[in-house]
């Protein structure tokens, strides 16, 4: 067989193997790790948002973000490619966790984003991703038990995440390397044998089976009270004087075509201060309403006593135009 044909067949074989490898890589199943499996043991609060929801309001919000980001002519090839890229990078869920190390006064934030198979591209093109996520700052890579973590070398005023890792199909980003490592420890060893941790893990698992949003704040150990007190001392402002009488806060949020509806329950541990908690919640509601109104968002709600708890029902409208204002030409036509 001539040498030229042999080289040609060898090149074709290599191409076929590469194509098969890419197909296996893309279509093979990836480990789906639910966020409840990587909840840090030091967590005391979290919110869950199901971005893969079929609710029309959330779909409209995602579409608004997509149109704002892409901002290109309809029907163009560039828009089609950008639309495909945007739909691929939108996570299926986002979990925000607040953690507090024992003896620490500064809470850390951890964000868990379920990225699906796009997580493989983040691994493959890790260097460009690192430049984006660390904003060009120097970072270092650390291995622990065969797993890698990346974090900023210094915290010299840099904004954004300080550390991240990839666990299963999740991108885990935190404001400290210790908090991110705590998430991986939960993944490897399971939840900590602590009633409070088991309680939060069960709630997070339950919320992930529901749609839209869920929020949980656990103050049984006084973590929230300690943070609120520090904020009040720093700014000389009484933000929530009765927080010590609140043991937990649980809330549900639903996205609809033209509004967001939700209910937040403040569980009170001291019945004698029930009306104080109600007064503080009404104060916070009023402050939020004024802040939203200044941005063109309409917030309406109702604060009431129900048993030994305080219920806050709310609904938000006009948020789409506030977040994504129409072009100036359309405003003039109106």
ABEGO torsion letter per residue (X at the ends): XBAAAAAAAAAAAAAAAAAAAAAAAAABBBBBBBAAAABBAABABBBBBBAABABAAAAAAAAAAAAAAAGBBBGBAAAAAAAAAAAAABBABBBBBBBBBBGBABBBBBBBBBAEAAAAAAAABAAAAAAAAAGGBBBBBBBBGGBBBBBBABBBGBBEBABBBBBEABBBBBABAAAAAAAAAAAAAEBBBBAAAAAAAAAAAAAAABBEBBBBBBAAAGAAAAAAAAAAAAAGBBABAAAAABABBBBBBBBBAABBBBBBBBBBABAAAAAAAAAAAAAAAAAAAAAAAAAGBBBBBBBBBBEABBBBBBBBBGAAAAABBBBAAAAAAX
